[in-house]
Amino acid sequence: MVEGALAPLTAEPAGAPRRGRWRSIVSWALYAVLLIPRGIVAATSWLGRLVGPWVRRLFSPVAVLHDRLEELYPRVLRPALAHRGRVLAVAATGLAAAIAVGLMLPRDLFPSFAQGEFHFDVRLPEGTALHVTDGALDRLAGLVSGDPRVKFVYTSAGQTNLADFAGAVREPNRGRIAVVLKPNAPRGAEDAIAARLRTAMSDTPGLDYEFARPALLTFKSPVEIEVYAYDLDTLRTIAARVAQGIQGIRGVQDVESSMRIGDPEVQIAFDRERLAAVHLDPAQASRLVRNAVQGEAATEFSDEDRKLDVRVRAAENQRSQVAQLADLEVGRNEDRSVPLASVASISLERGPGEIRRIAQQRAAVVSANLKGRDLGSASHDIEGVIASLGLPSGARATLAGQNRELGDSFASIRFALLLAIFLVYLVMASQFESLLHPFVIMFTLPLGVVGVILTLALTRSAISVMVLIGVLVLSGIVVKNAIMLVDYTNRLRAAGRPKLDALCEAGAVRLRPILMTTLTTVLGLLPMSLGIGQGSEVGAPLALTIMGGLSFATMLTLIVIPVVYATLDRTP
């Protein structure tokens, strides 16, 4: 039949080779369309006969369990409908206990996860030669480079400080050591290797370090304390006290203050009376000193398409030492040279590493990382340390960083959750054309919250932004089981069935689809909840939240929702 059907298409009239070629292509396409589905059906049938017995054996316990649930469910539901007050009291007690447990759960802004790389910014004492810094970094790199979990380690000695008064200079006492782990490195390898480097650097005299990870997210440091005071010495003292106080808190590490003492610097203070006596302007004298040390661009040198500044400044032997700066000429008076030492005092001091302003106020920031401790409990202990410092008048310290972002994030998600609940209720009210039955369905939300808190407590997970996003998603999908139950109950009652009989029959009929939809959702989220792979720690709390809340709400929905329906709906 196939050949007969294709005969008109395969016939090629003389003088039309191109048309014959296209007819041949269409013929083979029709063969494929007709034969491939038959092959697929035959292969599927053969595979079903081969695998079918094994699949039935594998899922036979599930079928047996479902049959037993269908037998047991009516026996449990009818006594629950007969004792509604007791069931509602137990449900309310369970909700209150879950809320009490939830208040004691740890809180974090974001789940901690390994990024597979980190680095330490190292600072040795001033005056350290470049080769000494490079050797110290090489010794640190040798401690971890042979670790099988490490992919490679690289170091950089001598950093550039572009904010220096004299322009871009190399700082031979600074450096960086960075560690990159292998993709298959086990969980916890990053913390273990970083702890080994911390121990080695802490044992090195005069070495300071700062720990950092790549900025994949725009979150601030876990711990940030903002200290406000106008006087720099007071600000430095309070910041040091705060840093010393939080170092003793469990889980706090890598404590750093922005009020670090800066590099040695030459401070020149002009005496205005002396300048006036020799008829010199302070601005002019300052400009002459700056030009002698830093130089002034007198002209430009053209190198093809590049323009290079030609700077003119004092000779090296006039500005390389502090004593030589005193002889710099800052002007002339009555044809006599006026040296810098005659109109200014020159001293070698240490200025502040930086002067930071927050909201137009002088401030210092004390930052730290957390290890093995949640943000909520650590913030509580830090606030206690701040309160016990006894700060002077005009100075204050506030806890910022991720703690502040935690409050802002929780507030925004709380508003989104309330809006989602309102929209869900609005949609159901329009579909059911009733205000009562959607209200009954909304009782599944507190049941889901109980499941979420129980899951977090059992898995020892913290309440984070990802958990709240999971609750937000859960508020839209947890009501589906109650919708099926209430909708079928209304249909049976419209057909003339009594209320209690309709509730029992609706539960028995809808038991299978309710269990199927819940089981497919839970199994679909199971790989995500296991936290397999690098960075999977971020999505695991979201999956656990939805799985736990949906599973627990499904079990309670089959009992509590019929009881609430029978209690609130007064019609027989």
Secondary structure by P-SEA (a helix, b strand, c coil): ccccccccccccccccaaaaaaaaaaaaaaaaaacaaaaaaaaaaaaaaaaaaaaaaaaaaaaaaaaaaaaaaaaaaaaaaacaaaaaaaaaaaaaaaaaaaaabbbbcccccccccccccccccccccaaaaaaaaaaaaaaccccccccbbbbbccccccccccccccccccbbbbbbbccccccaaaaaaaaaaaaaaaacccccccccccccccccccbbbbbbbccaaaaaaaaaaaaaaacccccccccccccccccbbbbbbbcaaaaaaacccaaaaaaaaaaaacccccbbbbcccbbbbbbbbccccccccaaaaaaccccccccccccccccbbbbbbbcccbbbbcccccbbbbbbccccccaaaaaaaaaaaaaaccccccccccccaaaaaaaaaaaaaaaaaaaaaaaaaaaaaaaaccccaaaaaaaaaaaaaaaaaaaaaaacccccaaaaaaaaaaaaccaaaaaaaaaaaaaaaaacccaaaaaaaaaaaaaaaaaaaaaaaaaaacccccccccccccaaaaaaaaaaaaaaaaaaaacaaaaaaaaacccc
